[in-house]
Amino acid sequence: MTHIVLSRKLRPKTFDDVVGQEVIIRSLKNAISRDRIGHAYIFSGTRGVGKTSVARIFAKSLNCQNRNETLNPCMQCSSCLEIETSSSLDFLEIDGASHNSVDDVREIISNVHTLPTSGKYKIYIIDEVHMLSISAFNALLKTLEEPPEHIVFILATTEPDKLPKTVLSRCQRFDFKQASPTLLVEYIKKISLTENIKFENDNLILKICRQGKGSIRDTLSLLDQVLSFSENSNITDEVMSSSLGLADDATIQNILRQLISGKNEQMIKSLNDMLVANIPIENITLPLLDHLYGLVTLNNEVEINSVHYSQEELIWIYEGLVKDFGWLESASAAEKYLSIILLKYCKRRDFLSISKSISVQSPEEVKKKFELVDFLQYLSKSSPALSFQLEHGNLKNSDWSNDRLKIDWLYNSKNLVFFENTTEEENIKKIEEEVRSFVGEEDLKVIFNIIHDENDDLPSLAEIRELERLKEKELKRQRLLSNEHVKEAERLFGTRVDKVNIED
């Protein structure tokens, strides 16, 4: 007898067989019972959550000749059997990835106005519909806008955001959710009884369900992979670890204890042993976080080798590992980076003691920097005229040490009038007061020294800003002149653009 993989063997054939999509199943059943069938549906969700399976069940139920009050397809009438074997003239399922051209869609919709041969509806399922071309969507849109009463489209996709809004707005959308680990565990337990599969312990079931990441089909495929490696369908920790490339619990627990207790050499050796065994990095990091989370939620301290570690410290480690592990996917040398991450938290107490021993200079010993641009923005609010005058000069030098700040403000030969206005005693006093207020030190001694030097070519702030404006303007002009559309226009008209006006 030919072997049938579990994902095909256990594919749901009725609404009652579907796992984890109760809300969607209820909505579809209500639509059938109340005869409120939409002309187009979108089934969205990640792979392996039941989109096309539910679409086929829905199609069978719509055309079932012996449907009872449960609204499940009878699976015995000619309509159900023909849809099940994909031989029905009223049912068509296509793959949008391989039939994505406008001609493919036109071929589909060319027969939509033909009445069903036996059932009430003609049902079209387009899987991976987001792969259709724009032209194909446009061809489909006309039918979605004015559909015949006997037509039902079911569009399945893993990426609904790629569908045109005009299509989305004409369809009823159902978002299929991933199955929770708890639901998957119960499902696998049920299967293990009917398929005579024996697990060494329930933790192995949880492991395989987590590897499935919410996809029932992926979980069943992984279970098939494990069974092919096992003997007599007996699944042990060793069998699962070897067949799926997982780290066994004992090794993960050892690494975690070594990390917490600071045994860096032993921890690195344990990690290297797993990497040499070709265990994927995510199969190390995720179980490590799971075990650490279990320790954190104990609500008390942990004792390792007679040393106590507080819950606060474990929370700090967990939070840090979660953040650092997030960078592993994009790291160029992920294995080395993982070693460094674990080593950092293994030697955390050494790092903390080093940081505490580093001497920190007092504020009086640090040479502070006077932030020129920020000060002028601050001054413009209280005294815009004075700020305008200062912008026609520039900071020559500033010296800020201890409780004294000396500022040398230079005006070049082009800005003599602003120099004369600023040197008024009242203005200097105002500037020094504003500087003290800006830096937040009322006792600071501020010396604002104004200089006029005709031989110094230091440009003023206003001159610098004007040069930058002109430079940006010229850059825009050059971009316009080199624009491909402008070049094409020059070629067509046999001329050249010699003048470009750019408004500020």
C-alpha positions as CSV (number, residue, x, y, z in Angstrom):
1,M,0.0,0.0,0.0
2,T,1.3,3.4,-1.0
3,H,2.4,5.6,2.0
4,I,0.4,8.8,2.4
5,V,2.1,11.6,4.4
6,L,0.3,12.7,7.5
7,S,-0.5,16.2,6.2
8,R,-2.4,14.7,3.3
9,K,-3.9,11.8,5.1
10,L,-5.3,14.0,7.9
11,R,-6.3,16.9,5.7
12,P,-9.7,18.0,7.0
13,K,-12.7,17.0,4.8
14,T,-15.5,18.6,6.8
15,F,-15.9,21.8,8.9
16,D,-15.7,19.7,12.1
17,D,-12.3,18.4,11.1
18,V,-10.8,21.9,11.0
19,V,-8.5,22.8,13.9
20,G,-8.2,26.3,15.4
21,Q,-10.4,28.3,13.1
22,E,-13.7,28.3,15.0
23,V,-14.7,31.9,14.3
24,I,-14.2,31.5,10.5
25,I,-16.0,28.1,10.4
26,R,-18.9,29.6,12.3
27,S,-19.1,32.5,9.9
28,L,-19.1,30.3,6.9
29,K,-21.7,27.9,8.3
30,N,-24.0,30.9,9.2
31,A,-23.6,32.2,5.6
32,I,-24.7,28.8,4.2
33,S,-27.6,28.3,6.6
34,R,-29.0,31.8,6.0
35,D,-28.3,31.7,2.3
36,R,-26.1,34.8,2.4
37,I,-23.3,33.6,0.2
38,G,-20.9,36.3,-1.0
39,H,-19.6,36.3,-4.5
40,A,-15.9,36.6,-3.4
41,Y,-13.9,35.7,-0.3
42,I,-10.3,36.3,0.7
43,F,-8.7,33.7,2.9
44,S,-5.4,35.1,4.3
45,G,-2.9,33.6,6.7
46,T,0.5,32.0,7.0
47,R,1.2,28.7,5.3
48,G,-0.3,25.5,6.6
49,V,-3.1,27.0,8.6
50,G,-6.0,25.6,6.5
51,K,-6.9,28.2,3.9
52,T,-7.2,26.0,0.9
53,S,-8.6,23.1,3.0
54,V,-11.4,25.3,4.3
55,A,-12.0,26.7,0.8
56,R,-12.5,23.1,-0.5
57,I,-14.8,22.2,2.4
58,F,-16.8,25.4,1.8
59,A,-17.1,24.6,-1.9
60,K,-18.3,21.0,-1.2
61,S,-20.8,22.2,1.3
62,L,-22.2,24.9,-1.1
63,N,-22.9,22.2,-3.8
64,C,-23.6,19.2,-1.5
65,Q,-26.8,17.4,-2.6
66,N,-27.4,15.8,0.8
67,R,-26.3,18.6,3.2
68,N,-27.9,18.2,6.7
69,E,-28.3,20.6,9.6
70,T,-24.6,20.3,10.6
71,L,-23.9,22.0,7.2
72,N,-21.0,19.6,6.6
73,P,-20.6,18.1,3.2
74,C,-21.9,14.6,3.1
75,M,-18.8,13.3,1.2
76,Q,-21.0,10.7,-0.5
77,C,-23.0,12.6,-3.2
78,S,-21.6,12.9,-6.7
79,S,-20.9,16.7,-6.2
80,C,-18.8,16.1,-3.0
81,L,-16.9,13.3,-4.6
82,E,-16.1,15.2,-7.8
83,I,-14.9,18.2,-5.9
84,E,-12.8,16.0,-3.6
85,T,-11.1,14.4,-6.7
86,S,-11.0,17.8,-8.6
87,S,-13.1,16.4,-11.4
88,S,-16.1,18.6,-11.0
89,L,-17.1,20.9,-13.9
90,D,-18.4,23.4,-11.4
91,F,-15.2,23.6,-9.4
92,L,-11.8,24.8,-10.4
93,E,-8.7,25.3,-8.2
94,I,-5.6,26.9,-9.7
95,D,-2.2,28.1,-8.5
96,G,-1.8,31.8,-8.8
97,A,2.0,31.5,-8.8
98,S,2.1,29.5,-12.0
99,H,-1.0,30.9,-13.7
100,N,-0.4,34.6,-13.1
101,S,-0.8,36.1,-16.5
102,V,-3.7,38.1,-17.9
103,D,-4.4,35.3,-20.4
104,D,-4.7,32.7,-17.6
105,V,-7.3,34.8,-15.8
106,R,-9.2,35.5,-19.0
107,E,-9.4,31.8,-19.7
108,I,-10.8,31.3,-16.2
109,I,-13.4,34.1,-16.4
110,S,-14.4,33.2,-20.0
111,N,-16.8,30.6,-18.7
112,V,-18.2,32.4,-15.6
113,H,-21.5,33.2,-17.3
114,T,-22.1,29.5,-18.1
115,L,-24.5,28.0,-15.6
116,P,-23.4,25.2,-13.2
117,T,-23.9,21.7,-14.6
118,S,-25.2,20.1,-11.4
119,G,-24.6,22.1,-8.3
120,K,-26.0,25.5,-7.4
121,Y,-22.7,27.4,-7.7
122,K,-19.5,27.4,-9.8
123,I,-16.6,27.9,-7.4
124,Y,-13.2,29.1,-8.3
125,I,-10.3,28.8,-5.8
126,I,-7.2,30.8,-6.7
127,D,-4.3,29.9,-4.4
128,E,-1.4,32.4,-3.8
129,V,-3.5,35.0,-5.5
130,H,-1.1,37.8,-4.6
131,M,1.2,36.4,-7.3
132,L,-1.1,37.5,-10.1
133,S,0.2,40.3,-12.4
134,I,-1.5,43.8,-12.3
135,S,-3.0,43.1,-15.7
136,A,-4.4,39.8,-14.4
137,F,-6.0,41.6,-11.4
138,N,-7.5,44.2,-13.7
139,A,-9.1,41.4,-15.8
140,L,-10.4,39.7,-12.7
141,L,-11.7,43.0,-11.3
142,K,-14.4,43.3,-13.9
143,T,-16.0,40.0,-12.9
144,L,-15.7,40.9,-9.2
145,E,-17.6,44.1,-9.9
146,E,-20.5,42.5,-11.7
147,P,-20.4,38.8,-10.8
148,P,-23.1,36.3,-12.0
149,E,-25.3,35.0,-9.1
150,H,-24.0,31.5,-9.5
151,I,-20.2,32.4,-9.1
152,V,-18.2,32.2,-5.9
153,F,-14.5,33.2,-5.9
154,I,-12.2,32.1,-3.0
155,L,-8.8,33.9,-3.1
156,A,-6.2,32.4,-0.8
157,T,-3.1,34.3,0.0
158,T,-0.2,34.5,2.5
159,E,0.4,38.2,1.7
160,P,-2.9,40.1,1.6
161,D,-1.1,43.5,1.6
162,K,0.0,42.8,-1.9
163,L,-3.5,42.6,-3.2
164,P,-4.9,45.8,-5.0
165,K,-7.3,47.7,-2.8
166,T,-9.9,47.6,-5.5
167,V,-9.9,43.8,-5.1
168,L,-9.9,43.8,-1.3
169,S,-12.9,46.1,-1.2
170,R,-15.0,43.7,-3.2
171,C,-14.3,40.6,-1.1
172,Q,-15.2,39.3,2.3
173,R,-11.9,38.8,4.1
174,F,-11.2,36.0,6.7
175,D,-7.8,36.0,8.4
176,F,-6.7,32.5,9.5
177,K,-4.8,32.5,12.7
178,Q,-1.9,30.3,13.7
179,A,-2.6,27.4,16.0
180,S,-1.4,28.0,19.6
181,P,1.1,25.5,21.0
182,T,-1.5,24.3,23.5
183,L,-4.0,23.5,20.7
184,L,-1.3,21.8,18.6
185,V,-0.2,19.7,21.6
186,E,-3.8,18.4,22.0
187,Y,-4.1,17.8,18.3
188,I,-0.8,15.8,18.1
189,K,-1.9,13.8,21.2
190,K,-5.1,12.9,19.5
191,I,-3.2,11.9,16.3
192,S,-0.7,9.8,18.3
193,L,-3.6,7.6,19.6
194,T,-5.1,7.0,16.2
195,E,-1.8,6.5,14.4
196,N,-0.2,4.5,17.2
197,I,2.6,6.9,17.8
198,K,4.4,6.7,21.2
199,F,6.2,9.7,22.7
200,E,8.8,9.2,25.5
201,N,7.3,12.2,27.3
202,D,4.8,15.0,26.7
203,N,7.7,17.6,26.5
204,L,8.6,16.0,23.1
205,I,5.2,16.8,21.8
206,L,5.6,20.4,22.9
207,K,9.0,20.6,21.2
208,I,7.7,19.5,17.8
209,C,4.7,21.8,18.1
210,R,7.0,24.8,18.7
211,Q,9.1,23.8,15.7
212,G,5.9,23.9,13.6
213,K,5.4,27.6,14.6
214,G,1.6,27.6,14.5
215,S,1.3,25.7,11.2
216,I,-0.6,22.4,11.4
217,R,0.8,21.3,8.0
218,D,4.4,22.1,9.0
219,T,3.9,20.3,12.4
220,L,2.6,17.2,10.7
221,S,5.5,17.3,8.2
222,L,8.0,17.5,11.0
223,L,6.2,14.6,12.7
224,D,6.6,12.6,9.5
225,Q,10.3,13.4,9.5
226,V,10.7,12.2,13.0
227,L,8.7,9.0,12.4
228,S,10.9,8.1,9.5
229,F,14.0,8.2,11.8
230,S,12.3,6.3,14.6
231,E,11.8,2.6,15.2
232,N,8.3,1.2,15.5
233,S,6.9,4.8,15.8
234,N,8.6,5.2,19.2
235,I,9.8,8.8,19.6
236,T,12.5,9.5,22.1
237,D,14.5,12.7,22.9
238,E,17.5,11.3,21.0
239,V,15.4,10.5,18.0
240,M,13.8,13.9,17.9
241,S,17.1,15.8,18.4
242,S,18.8,13.8,15.7
243,S,16.1,14.0,13.1
244,L,15.2,17.7,13.5
245,G,18.6,19.1,14.5
246,L,17.5,20.0,18.0
247,A,19.6,20.5,21.1
248,D,18.6,18.0,23.9
249,D,17.2,19.5,27.1
250,A,20.1,18.3,29.2
251,T,22.6,20.2,27.1
252,I,20.5,23.4,27.1
253,Q,20.1,23.2,30.9
254,N,23.8,22.7,31.3
255,I,24.6,25.8,29.2
256,L,22.1,27.8,31.1
257,R,23.5,26.8,34.5
258,Q,27.0,27.5,33.3
259,L,26.0,30.9,32.0
260,I,24.3,31.9,35.2
261,S,27.1,30.6,37.4
262,G,29.9,32.2,35.3
263,K,31.5,29.0,34.1
264,N,32.6,30.7,30.8
265,E,35.1,28.0,29.6
266,Q,32.6,25.1,30.2
267,M,29.8,27.1,28.6
268,I,31.8,27.9,25.4
269,K,32.8,24.2,25.1
270,S,29.2,23.1,25.4
271,L,28.1,25.7,22.8
272,N,30.9,24.7,20.4
273,D,29.9,21.0,20.7
274,M,26.4,21.9,19.6
275,L,27.6,24.0,16.7
276,V,29.9,21.2,15.5
277,A,26.9,18.9,15.6
278,N,25.3,21.3,13.0
279,I,22.4,22.3,15.4
280,P,20.9,25.5,13.9
281,I,21.4,28.6,16.0
282,E,17.7,29.2,16.5
283,N,17.4,25.7,17.9
284,I,19.9,26.8,20.6
285,T,18.6,30.3,21.4
286,L,14.9,29.6,21.6
287,P,15.1,26.6,24.0
288,L,17.7,28.6,26.1
289,L,15.2,31.5,26.5
290,D,12.4,29.0,27.2
291,H,14.3,27.4,30.1
292,L,15.5,30.7,31.4
293,Y,11.9,32.0,31.3
294,G,10.9,29.0,33.4
295,L,13.5,30.0,36.0
296,V,12.4,33.6,36.0
297,T,8.7,32.7,36.7
298,L,9.6,30.7,39.7
299,N,9.2,33.9,41.8
300,N,12.2,33.1,43.9
301,E,16.0,32.9,43.8
302,V,17.9,30.1,42.1
303,E,20.7,28.2,43.7
304,I,23.5,26.8,41.5
305,N,26.6,25.3,43.1
306,S,25.6,26.7,46.5
307,V,25.5,30.3,45.1
308,H,22.1,32.1,45.1
309,Y,21.0,34.2,42.1
310,S,18.1,36.6,42.6
311,Q,15.0,36.8,40.4
312,E,16.0,40.4,39.5
313,E,19.3,39.2,38.1
314,L,17.7,36.4,36.1
315,I,15.2,39.0,34.6
316,W,18.1,41.2,33.7
317,I,19.8,38.3,31.9
318,Y,16.6,37.3,30.1
319,E,15.8,40.8,28.9
320,G,19.3,41.3,27.6
321,L,19.4,38.0,25.8
322,V,16.1,38.6,24.1
323,K,17.4,42.0,22.7
324,D,20.8,40.6,21.7
325,F,19.5,37.5,20.1
326,G,17.3,39.7,17.9
327,W,20.5,40.8,16.0
328,L,21.6,37.3,15.2
329,E,19.6,36.9,12.0
330,S,21.4,39.9,10.4
331,A,24.8,39.1,11.8
332,S,27.5,38.2,9.3
333,A,29.2,35.8,11.7
334,A,26.3,34.6,13.7
335,E,28.0,31.7,15.5
336,K,30.8,34.0,16.7
337,Y,28.3,36.6,17.7
338,L,26.3,34.1,19.7
339,S,29.5,33.1,21.6
340,I,30.2,36.7,22.4
341,I,26.6,37.3,23.6
342,L,26.6,34.3,25.9
343,L,30.1,35.2,27.2
344,K,29.0,38.7,28.0
345,Y,26.2,37.5,30.3
346,C,28.4,34.8,31.7
347,K,31.0,37.4,32.8
348,R,28.4,40.0,33.6
349,R,29.6,40.5,37.2
350,D,33.1,41.1,36.1
351,F,31.8,43.8,33.7
352,L,29.7,45.4,36.4
353,S,32.6,45.5,38.8
354,I,34.9,47.1,36.2
355,S,32.3,49.8,35.4
356,K,32.0,50.6,39.1
357,S,35.8,50.9,39.5
358,I,36.2,53.3,36.6
359,S,36.9,56.8,37.9
360,V,34.6,59.5,36.6
361,Q,35.7,63.0,36.3
362,S,33.8,65.7,38.1
363,P,32.0,68.3,36.1
364,E,34.7,70.8,37.1
365,E,37.4,68.6,35.5
366,V,35.6,68.2,32.2
367,K,36.1,70.8,29.5
368,K,32.6,71.6,28.3
369,K,31.6,72.7,24.9
370,F,29.5,75.7,24.0
371,E,26.8,74.7,21.6
372,L,26.6,77.6,19.2
373,V,23.6,76.7,17.0
374,D,21.5,75.7,20.0
375,F,22.3,79.0,21.8
376,L,21.3,81.2,18.8
377,Q,18.0,79.3,18.5
378,Y,17.4,79.9,22.2
379,L,18.3,83.6,21.9
380,S,16.0,84.1,18.9
381,K,13.0,83.4,21.1
382,S,13.8,86.1,23.8
383,S,15.7,88.6,21.6
384,P,15.4,88.0,17.8
385,A,17.1,91.2,16.9
386,L,20.2,90.4,19.0
387,S,20.2,86.9,17.5
388,F,20.1,88.3,14.0
389,Q,23.1,90.6,14.8
390,L,25.1,87.7,16.1
391,E,24.4,85.6,13.0
392,H,26.4,88.1,11.0
393,G,29.5,87.1,13.0
394,N,30.9,83.7,14.0
395,L,32.4,81.9,17.0
396,K,36.1,82.3,16.9
397,N,36.9,80.5,20.1
398,S,35.3,79.3,23.3
399,D,36.9,78.2,26.5
400,W,34.8,76.7,29.2
401,S,36.5,75.3,32.3
402,N,35.4,75.2,35.9
403,D,33.0,78.2,36.5
404,R,34.3,80.5,33.7
405,L,33.2,80.6,30.0
406,K,35.0,82.9,27.6
407,I,33.6,83.4,24.1
408,D,35.4,85.2,21.3
409,W,32.9,86.5,18.7
410,L,34.4,87.6,15.4
411,Y,33.0,90.0,12.8
412,N,34.9,90.2,9.4
413,S,35.3,93.3,7.2
414,K,31.9,92.8,5.5
415,N,29.9,93.1,8.8
416,L,31.2,96.3,10.4
417,V,27.8,97.7,11.1
418,F,26.7,94.6,13.1
419,F,30.0,94.7,15.0
420,E,29.3,98.3,16.1
421,N,25.7,97.5,17.2
422,T,26.7,94.4,19.2
423,T,29.5,96.1,21.1
424,E,27.0,98.3,22.9
425,E,27.4,97.6,26.6
426,E,23.7,96.9,27.0
427,N,23.8,94.2,24.3
428,I,26.9,92.5,25.7
429,K,25.3,92.3,29.2
430,K,22.1,90.9,27.7
431,I,24.1,88.2,25.8
432,E,26.0,87.2,28.9
433,E,22.8,86.8,30.8
434,E,21.2,84.7,28.1
435,V,24.3,82.5,28.0
436,R,24.0,81.8,31.7
437,S,20.3,81.0,31.3
438,F,21.0,78.8,28.3
439,V,23.6,76.6,30.1
440,G,21.6,76.6,33.3
441,E,24.4,77.9,35.5
442,E,23.5,81.2,37.1
443,D,26.8,81.5,38.9
444,L,28.9,81.0,35.7
445,K,31.2,83.9,34.9
446,V,30.6,84.7,31.2
447,I,33.1,86.8,29.2
448,F,31.7,87.7,25.8
449,N,34.6,89.2,23.8
450,I,33.7,90.9,20.5
451,I,36.4,91.1,17.8
452,H,36.6,92.9,14.5
453,D,39.4,91.8,12.2
454,E,39.4,92.9,8.6
455,N,42.2,90.4,7.8
456,D,40.4,87.4,9.2
457,D,38.4,85.6,6.4
458,L,36.2,83.6,8.8
459,P,32.8,83.8,7.2
460,S,29.7,84.8,9.2
461,L,27.0,82.3,10.0
462,A,24.7,84.2,7.7
463,E,27.2,84.0,4.9
464,I,27.7,80.3,5.5
465,R,23.9,79.7,5.4
466,E,23.6,81.7,2.1
467,L,26.4,79.7,0.5
468,E,24.7,76.5,1.5
469,R,21.4,77.8,0.0
470,L,23.1,78.7,-3.3
471,K,24.9,75.4,-3.3
472,E,21.6,73.5,-2.8
473,K,20.0,75.6,-5.5
474,E,22.7,74.8,-8.0
475,L,22.5,71.1,-7.1
476,K,18.8,71.1,-7.8
477,R,19.5,72.9,-11.1
478,Q,22.0,70.2,-12.1
479,R,19.6,67.4,-11.2
480,L,16.9,68.9,-13.4
481,L,19.3,69.4,-16.3
482,S,20.4,65.7,-16.0
483,N,16.9,64.4,-15.5
484,E,16.2,61.6,-18.1
485,H,12.9,63.2,-19.1
486,V,14.6,66.6,-19.7
487,K,17.3,64.8,-21.8
488,E,14.6,63.0,-23.8
489,A,12.8,66.4,-24.4
490,E,16.1,67.9,-25.6
491,R,16.6,65.0,-28.0
492,L,13.1,65.2,-29.4
493,F,13.1,69.0,-30.0
494,G,16.8,69.2,-31.0
495,T,17.7,71.8,-28.5
496,R,19.1,72.3,-25.1
497,V,17.8,73.8,-21.9
498,D,20.0,76.8,-21.1
499,K,18.1,78.4,-18.2
500,V,16.5,77.0,-15.1
501,N,14.6,79.1,-12.6
502,I,14.3,77.6,-9.1
503,E,12.2,79.4,-6.6
504,D,13.3,79.3,-2.9
